[in-house]
Amino acid sequence: MRDYDHATQLNAQGALNYARRGLADEKKGDIEGARADFRHALEVTGLDQLDRTQGQRVAREGLQRLDKIATTDKSVVADHGAARPTPAVATAVPIAPIGAGQKAAMSERRVALVVGNSRYRSVPVLPNPGQDAAAIADTLRAVGFQDVRLVNDATRDSLVEALRSFANAADGADWAVIYYAGHGMEMAGENYLVPVDAKLATDRDVPFEAVALTQVLGATEGARKLHLVILDACRDNPFANQIKRTVASRSIGRGLAQVEPDSGTLVVYAAKHGQVALDGDGGHSPFVTALIKRMQTPRIEIRKLFDLVRDDVMATTDRRQQLFSYGSVPGSEDFYFVGASQNAAK
């Protein structure tokens, strides 16, 4: 709760912050506090249209849910003379309501791990990964993912443990999706995600303080249909300047190198090799703004979806950033975040 209180103080006009605090109040049983925060979310007039739209949608649904619970409790009192305990309520923060067109997503088991690393300890803080990750997690829940795990500011130990736990959840699921925002790097042809506690004083430290992309990919391999890894990690890596090379010929890249994943795995970089992923002027990066928009649009097959995200980002950034994908998904099936009645065999 302290995090939500702090967020609302920093951004008094943030509808989504009020709505999230309302969800936290609702979870702990503070119904009046939840109502007050949901109403605040409906009243704010902040300039961030995306924040306002998302927050007010969450707030309206929260108030409807609380009203329904209150009505149910009253009917129970009338019938039996005493109210039953209030049922547990979902704590997900939906961005869009789940409609009939999304039932396909809910008929499959879809799981996701979302990581946002902002508060690095040895290099400057990154402004957007935390809020970008929260928006992605909210969107995945809204389109029907049953298990979405959000990890903020992961240390190496917590990231490895999150991957271990997620691998178990992905085993037998239909879709397994991992989204990572933060620093990433390449050394000697191997890609790594950089946890917030990494120091990386020498090149020897990299395998011990960072997490190899191969380990991330391995956490999705238990899924039956789709393995998707999205890396918003193509930033201007400050670690590359400070790492001492113990082997002169060992290359250290400022971003991520290309990968060749196994069949059935799609790896998406927010920016292609040699480009930097931009943070943008709004609350989210251009890549995440485009991605959450397209993921909620009905009937966009996943290959087409990332083509559209690429076009959106190039238009927003004046062609300075272009996403790039590696790998493939089965050509015999179509994959939709929203809106297909089934995965149709061609």
Buried (B, 14 or more C-beta within 10 A) or exposed (E): EEEBEEBBEEBEBBBBBBBBBBBBBBBEEBBEBBBBBBBBBBEBEBEBEBBBBBBBBBBBBBBEBBEEBBEBBEEEEEEEEEBEEBEEBEEBBBBBEBEEBBEBBEEBBBBBBBBBBBEBEBBEEBEBBBBBBBBBBBBBBBBBBBBBBBBBBBBBEBBBEBBEEBBEBBBEBBBBBBBBBBBBBBBEEBBBBBBBBBEBEEBBBBEEBBBBBEBBBBBBBBBBBBBBBBBBBBBEBBBBEEBEEEEEEEEBBBBBBEBEBEEBBBBBBBBBEEBBBBBBEBBBBBBBBBBBBBBBBEEBBBBEBBBBBBBBBBEBBEEEBBBBBBBEBBEEBBBBBBBBEEBEEE
